[in-house]
Amino acid sequence: MSGIVIKDLDVWFGSGRDRVDAVRSASFEVAQGDSFGLVGESGSGKSTILRALTGLAPDWRGKMQAGGELLGKSRTRSFYKSVQMVFQDPYASLHPRHSVDQVLSETLGLHGFSGIDKRIVNLLDDVGLGSSFRFRYPHQLSGGQRQRVAIARALAPEPQTLLLDEPTSALDVSVQAEILNLLTDLRAARNLTYLMVSHDLAVVGHMCERIAVMRNGEIVEIMSVGDMRAMQPVHEYTKQLLESSRGYVRAELSA
């Protein structure tokens, strides 16, 4: 069963002479319960695919399927119950004047859940915070704690799929591994499907089974993480990307 299907997807911004083709002829599938990564340089179109899926990029053509729905120009309520997104910046994604309780209560209420008090406590436990954080405000939380709240908010509707847009890039290095391990544990416990955007190959190598490499709006290669780790790309650009991710290698001095 496919959790996400993208077929011949084009996404653009503007029109006429000002039109920018951000994604061109992108195609891939993610099975339910799998984790798939989109990698590439800034501006390669990877985050635009997530925005198209959620309806934030309205100008597109092709086929998109997620949450068991064939997507059109608008998104249904059931789509937003089954597909949720975790954004890059936890400092910007939470309302500064809403407590954690308000953030989670609002989401649960919008999706028609009852027993909200118990659900909030369970969500906070699931993301490793606990009920002592329930009435805190974003300014009282660290970056990692804010991202845990954002993940709890995404989990509140009990989705099947999470779209992860660079979920650790705004965090300190010491906190990144904690959030990635949390996401890994949540996926296993809830049989979640992940579509993850990252510029960090080490992150997608930790989180995903397969990756699509994007360049200038196009997918140039889809490969397994096993092949990525073995440095066995097919496309020359992927080879360059993998080589650059290995960092600086000091050239041997000639005798």
N, C-alpha and C positions, 0 to 999 in steps of 0.2 A: 504493500500500500504506500503510495507516494504522499508525503506530507506537503511537499512543495513541488510544483511543476512550472518551469519557465521555458517558453518556447518562442524563438524568433522575436524576442522583446527589443523594441526600439523605444527609447525615452528621449525627449527633447525639451528644451526650454526656449521660449521666445518664438518669433515667427519671421518669415521673410529674410531679409539680410541680417537680422539679429538672431536668427535661430542657431542654437547650439545643440548638436546631437551628442547627448551625454552617454547614451548606451546604444549599441548597434548589434542587432541580431544575436542577442544573448540567449543561450539555451542550456538548461541543466535540470536535473531532478534530485530531490532529497527524499529518501524513504522515511516513513514515520519512525521516529526514534533515533534517527541518524543525526550526525552533526557535520555540516558542510561549511567550508570557509571560502570567502571571497578575498583575495589578496591582490595587491598592486600598489603602484605609486599613488600619491595624492592626485585627485582629479581623474582617476582611471575609470570611474563610474560605479564603483562597488557600492558605496552608500546610496547612490541614486536608485539602485535596484530595490533596496529596502524601502526607500521612500515611495517608489512606485507600488510596491506591494501594499503598503499601508494607506495609499490614496493621497499621499502628500506631494506626489509628482503627477499631476492630472493628465499631462500630454504624453500618451504612449499608445503603442499598438503591438499586437502579438497576442500570446496566450499566457495568462497567469492563473495558477490554481493554488490555493492555500486554505487550510482549515476545512477541507472538504468542499470548497466552493470554487466554481469557475468565476473569476473576478471580472467585473465590468467597470464602468466609470465611477461608480459609487460603492461604498462598503456597507454591508448589512450589520445589524447589531450582533448577529451570531458570529460574523467574522471577527469582530473585536473581542468577543468572548473567547474565541479559539486561537487567535493570533495576537500576541502582545510584543511590544518592543522595549528594549532597554537601551537608553541613549548613552552617548559617549561621556557627557559631562554631568556628574551627579550634583554639581553646584548649581547648574542651570535647570535641571529637570524637575526639581522640587520647589513648590511655592514657598517663598521665605517666611510667610506669615501663617502657614498651615502646619500644625503639629503632625507628628507621625500618625497619631490617631485620626486626625482629620483626613489626611491623605488616603489612608487605607479604608476608612469608613465611607468616604465619598465613592471610591472605586467599587467597593462591595455593594453599596446602595444602588449605584447606577446599573449594576448587573443583576439586581433583584434578589440578592442573598438575604437570608434571615440568620439569626444567631450571630450577629456581627461581632459582638464582644469576644466570643470564643474564637471566632475565625481570625480576628486581629492577633490575639495571643498566639495562636498556632502559627500564623504567618511569621511573626517576629521570631518565634522559636526556630522555625524552618530555616531562616536566613542567619541564625546565630547571634541574634541580638537579645531576645528575651523581653518580657513585659516591662522591665524598668525603663525601656526606651520609648514607651508608648506615647508619653505626653511631652516629649522633647521636640524642639524646633530644629530646622536644618542648621542654624548657626551654632547649635550646641553639639553637633555631630562632626566627626572627622570625615574626610573624603570617602574612606572605605565604608564607614557606617552609613553615609548617605547613599552609596551605591547599593548597599544591602537593603535599605528601605525601598529604593527604586526597583530592585529585583522582587521584593515582597509585593509591591504594587502590581508588577507585571504578573505575578503568580496568583493574585487575588481572584481573577475570574476563572481560575482553573483551566488555563489554555492548554492546547496541544503543542503549540509552536511558539518559540521565542526568537525574535529577530534581535541580534546583538550587534550594535553599532560601536565598535571599538570600546567595549565595556570597561577596559582597564587602563586605557591610554592616558587618562587624566589623573591617575592615581600614582602615589609613590611606589617605587619598585618593591619596597618591603611589603606592600599591601596587595599588589597585583596577584601574586600566587595564591593568597587567601581567597580572593574573589573567584579566580579561575577554578580552584578546587571546590568552592561552594557550588559553582555552576555545574561542574562535573557530577557532583553528588546529587544535585537536584534533578539533573537529566536522568540519571539512573533510577532514582526513586520514583519519578513521575512519568517515565517513558516520554520525555519531551523531545521534540524535534528542534534542532538549532540551525539557524542560518546566521553565520558570524562574519562580520567584516573586520579586517585587521590589516595593518601594514607590517605587523610583526610576525614573521614566519615561525618563531619559537612558540608564540601563543597559539596559532592555528595547529601547529604540530602537536601541542598538548591537548587541544580541545576537539579536533576534527578527525574524521576518517578520510575525507576527500577534500580537495581544494580546487577552485577555479582561479586561474591567474588572469588578471585583466590588465589591458594596456590601451589607452586612448579610446575607452568606451567599448572595447571588444574583448571577449574571452579568447585568449590565445591558446590556452591549454587547460584541460582538466586532468588531474592526476591524483593518485592515492598519496596519503601522507607517508606510507612506506617508501614509495618511489622518491618522494621529496627528501626524506632522510637519507636515502641511499644515493642522493645526487644523480638521479636518472631522469632528467627532463627530456622532452622531445623538442620543444621550441627554444630557439636561441635566447629569446628574452627571458624565459623562465630560468635558463641556465645562468644568465647574468644576475637575475634577482637572487638566486640561491647563492651564487658566489659572493655577492655583496653582503648577504646576511651573515656570512661567516666572519665578517670583520676584517680588520687589517692584519695581513700576514706579512711579516717582515721578510723582505727579499734576502736571499743568501748572498753574502759578499763573495765576490770572486777572489780567488787567491792571488 
